[in-house]
Amino acid sequence: MESLPLLSLYIHYPWCVRKCPYCDFNSHTLKDEGAQRRYLQALIDDLTLDLPSIWGRPIETIFFGGGTPSLIDPELLADFISQLRALLNLKAATEITLEANPGTAEQQRFQDFREAGINRLSIGVQSFDDGRLTALGRIHSGQEAIKAVEMAHRAGFDSINLDLMFGLPDQSIGEASKDLAQALTLQPQHISYYQLTIEPNTAFAYAPPVCPDDDEIWQMQQHGVEQLAKGGFERYEISAYALNGEQGGEQCRHNLNYWQFGDYLGIGAGAHGKITHPHPYSVERRWKRRHPDEYMTSSQSEGRIAGRQQLSRDDLILEFMMNALRLVDGFDESIFALHTALSSNDISERLERASERGMIRWEGGRIAPTDRGTNYLNDLLQLFAGDL
């Protein structure tokens, strides 16, 4: 292969003030403030050992996820980002996102994050309704969420995402619409609007709350798509909306690289990565030790890696489609070839079957889901799973 997919860096910060009952991410309650400095050093150690697998490749995007990365001391974060710049080939326009919980928002803190090099803030609002926030176990109120977004604007962030959920416990269609209306008044550049799902091994899985029924969920989603469109936001992925017009062009480049099956290096407790090796061609997934203490102890050795997997031909096809078919505009056949070393001829029968069922459009070298394909994505993906 003459070229490689774009490369991103994911950095996992595993601690929160308190774990939410719906959360199935690798997050833990922060009990030792001193662990922060040790953890950031472990991240550098981890990255240093991973560098040979990405030598010379530019980093397009960086994403600090969690957990609650906005708990990181701004001075420590500034020093950490300086170390990243020394170790990595960062572009001048590298997108650097930090997830923030409104319950940890402070004006000076946001300004310090901006000065440290963060240029995109993703604020986990989830809802502006105090009753819904209490049901979700969030540590902030609706008013605190509003203030957090206002602080981000004042701090100079011109790329702000708001995470909002619908289908919340006892939520009405009107309440979901009211959340979106409030979000739009705050003038973010990006909104992620997604359904609450009850995941295994969460507090909600053991004691499920009463949530809206399927018909109500459907109406919330459809009304949301229309409401966001009227507010100037274009849906470019199942749950992602970017502002149109002169202030547009704010698609999340980091997540877009995931959805286009690009490469990403993952450092941190439980972080996953996917790296393409050109000679001989292979695509490898690897993931790090999950518990923060075990991760920090092993960060200077191969023991930090909890597992590896070489993706098979069938894995490549299905995983590419699981990501790329989430995109409203789909993908070019050339992207499929670049990211899998396969051609559309290798999956032509599957594509034809999906087209016959009205689930994709396949024309001019481009493949995109129809509305039917987007609404019944799991059924569409079954056509790319294993043998026909």
N, C-alpha and C positions, 0 to 999 in steps of 0.2 A: 504494500500500500504506500502511495506517495505522501499521503497526509494522514493526520490523526484528528479525532474529534476535539472540540473545544474542551478545556480543562477548568474545573472549578475546585474550590477548597471549602469543605464543610468542617466547622469547628464546633464540637459539642461541649456545652457547659451544663453539668448535670444537676445543679442545685436550684431549688426554689425556696420561697418563704414557706409555702405549704403546698402539698401535692393536691391537685384537683381530682374529684372523684371520677371524672370521665377520662382522665389522662392515661394513655398507655405508653407514653414516651419514657425514656430512661431518665427519670428525674427523682431527686431525693431531697428531703428537707435539710437545709443548710444548718449545721450545728456548730461548726468550727470555722470562724472567720479566717483563721490562719491557714486553712487548707487552700485558700484561693491562690496565694502566691506559689505554693508547692504544685498546685494543679497546672498553673500557667507554664511553669518550668517543665512539667511533664509533657505538656503539649509541644513545646519546642523540641524536647528530646525525641518524642514520637515522630514529629515532622522530619527531623534530621535523619532518622533512620529510614524514613520513607522516600527521601529525596532521590536516591538512585533510580527509582521507578518512573520519575518524571523529569529527569535532568533536561534543562534547556527549554522546557515547554512553558509558554506564558500562561499565567493565571488570569482567567477572564473575570471571575467573580469569587467573592468570599462571603460566607454566610455563618454568622454566629447564632446557633440555635440551642434549644435547651428542653427542659430547664428554663431558667430565667437569666439570660446573659446580661441583662441590665443591672444585675446585682454586682457585676464586676467593678472593682474600684477603677475609676477613670484613669488615674495615674498608672496603675498596673496595666490597663488596657493599652494606653498610649505606648508604653515601653514594649509591650507584646507585639503591637502592630509594627513598631520600628524593627523588631527582630524578624518579623515576617518579610519586611521589605529587604532586609539584608540577605535572607536565605532564598527568596523566591524571585522569579521573573514576573513582577507585577507590571501591568500596563498602567499608563497614566489615567486611563478611564476605567480602571477596575472597579466594578460595583462591590461595595462592602456594606453588607446588611447586618444590623443587630436587632434581635428580637427584644422587645421591651414590654414589661407588665406595667399597666397604669398604676398599680399599687406601689411601684418603686420609682415613680417619676418624680424628678426634681429639676427645676429650671437649670441650675448650674451644672447638674449632672449631664443633662442633655447637651448643653453647650460644650462641656468637656469631651463628651463622646464625639461630637462633631469635629472638634479640634484634634482629637486623637486619630482621625482618619475615617470614621464612620460616615458614609454619605447616603445611606438609606436606612430608614427606621421602620420596623414592622411592629405595630402596636397591637397587642392581644386584647382587644376590647371585648369581644365575644357578644356582648349586649350592653345596652345603655339602661336597661330596666333593672332596678334594684332587686326586685323579687326574683327575676330570672338569674341574676348574678349570684344571689344567695343560694339558689338551687344548684348552681354550678360549682359552688364552693370557691368562688373567686374572692380575692382579697381586696378588691376595689369596688367602689360604687359607680353608678352611672355618671355622676358629676365629676368624679375623679378621672374617669375615662375621657370626658370632654376636656378637662383641664390638661391632661397629658398630651392630647393632640395639639392643643393651643400652645403648650410649652415647646413642642417639637417644631412648630412653625416659627416661634420666636427665636429658637436656637439656630435657625437658619437652614433647617432641613427642607429641601425642595423635592424630595422623593420619600413620601410617607405612605405606607400600607396600613390599612385597618383590617384586622381579622374579625369577622362577624359570623356567628353561627345562627342557624334556624332549626326549627324542630325541637326547641328546648322544652323542658318539663313544664306542662300546663300553659305553653305559649299559644296565643291565638294568632290567626293570620294577620289581624290588624296590628298586633304587637310586633310581629316580625317586620311588617311594613314601616312601622314607626321607628324601629331601630335603623333601618336603611335610610329613612328620611333624615334622621339625626346625623348619621354618618356623612351624608351628602352635604349637609350644611357646614361640616368641618373642613371641606375642600381637600381631601387627600388626593394623591395622584393614582392610587391603586386600592382596590378593595377585594379581599378574599371572602367569598360568601359561600359557606358550606354547611352541610347538614350535620347535626350532632349524631354520632353513631355510638352505640354501646359496644365497647371493645372488651374482649375476654380479659380476665385478671385485673379488672378495675373495680373500684368501689361500686360503681353503677351496675356492673355485671352481677355483683352479689346481691344488690338491693336495687333493682331497676326502678327508675322513676316513671311516672305516667307522662308519656310524650304524645304529641299529636299523631293521629292515624295517617295511613298512607295517602289518603285523598287530601288531607290538610297539608301534608308535607309537599305533595305535588303542587298544590296551589301556592304555597309559600315560595317555592322555587320559581315557578312560572311568573308570579307577580314580581318577584325579585329581579328576574332577568329584564322584565319590561320597565320596572322602576329605575334600575340602574342605567338602562339605555336612554331613558328620558332625561336622566341626570348627566348624560354625556359620557357614560362609561361603555366601552366595548368589551364584550365577552370574548376572550381569546383562548380560554381553557375552561373545562367544566365548572370550576369554582373560582376562576380568576378574571378580574375586570380591570382594564386600564383606561385612564382618562383619555378622551379624544381631543382633537383640536390642537391649538398652539401649545398647550401645556401637556400634550399627550406624549406618546412614545415612552410610556412608563411601565411597559411590561417588565415583570421581574425576570431579569436576565439569568439569574441563578436557577430559578425553577424552570425556566424555559430550556436551559441546558439539560436538566433532568428529563424533561418531557421529550426532548429530541434525542434522548439516549446518549448524551455526551458523557465525557469522563469526569469523575470527581474523586478527589482524595479526601478521605475522612479521617480526622484526628480527634481524639477525645474518647471518653468512656462510652463504649457501645456504638461508636461512630462506624458507619458503613462507607465503603468506597468502591468504585468501579474504575479500573484502569485498563486501557488497551495497550497491548505489547505488539509492536510491529514485526519483529523478526525473531522467531516465527510468529505469525499472527495468532493472538489469543486475547480473550477478554476475561479478566480476573476480578472477582469480587473478594473483598476481605473485610473483616469486621474486628473491632478492638474489644478488649475485656470490658465488661459491662459495669461492674461495681467500681466507683471512683477510687477506693482505697487500693484494690487489686490493680487497677490501671496505673495509678501513680507508682506503685511498687515495681511494676514491670516495664515502665515506659522507656527504659534504656536497653531493652533486650527484645528478642523475638517473642518473648512471652507476652508482650502487650497485644499480640494478634491472637484473637480467640478462634478465628477460622478463616479458611480460604475456599474458593470455589472457582474452577474453570468453567465458563459457560459453554454448554454444548450448542450445536446448531439449532435445536428446537428451543433451548433456553433463549438464545439470541432473538429468534423470531418472536416468541411470545412476549418477552420482556420489552423489546422495542415497541411492539404494538400496544402493550399495556400503558406505555407512556405516551407515545406519539398520537394515538387515537383519542387522547384526552383533548388534543388541540383542535379548536374549531376549524382552523384552516388546514389541518392535517400536515402533510410533509411531502417533500419532493422525493422521487425515487432515488436521486443521488445521495440524499441524506441516509436513506436506508442502506445503500451500498457502502457509504463511508463508515457507518457505525456498526455494521455487521459483517462486512466483507462478503455479502451475498447480493444477489440482484433480484429485481421484482419477478424475474422468470422463475426463481426458486419458490415463489409463493403465489404464482399466477392463478392456480386453481382455487386457492383460498380467497384471493381477491375477487375473482369472477363470481364465486358463490356469494360473497358478501355484497357485491354489486347487484346480483340478481335478487337478493332479498331486500334491496333498497336501503342498505345500512352504510354504504360508502359511495362516494363519487370517485371514479378513477379515469382521469382524462388529462391529456397534455403532460404526462409524466408526474402528475400530482395525485395524491391519495388523501381524501378527507372524509370524515364521518358525516353522514346526513343527520338531520334532526333525530330521525329514528335511531340511527347508530349511536348518537350521543345519549339519548334517553334510555337505550337498552344496551349500554356498553358491555356489560358482562356477557350478554348473548353474542354480541359481535366478537368479543375476545375468544369465545369458545371455538370460533372458526379457525383460530390460529394456534390452538393448543393441541400439541401432539399430531398424530396422523389424521388425515381426513377420513 
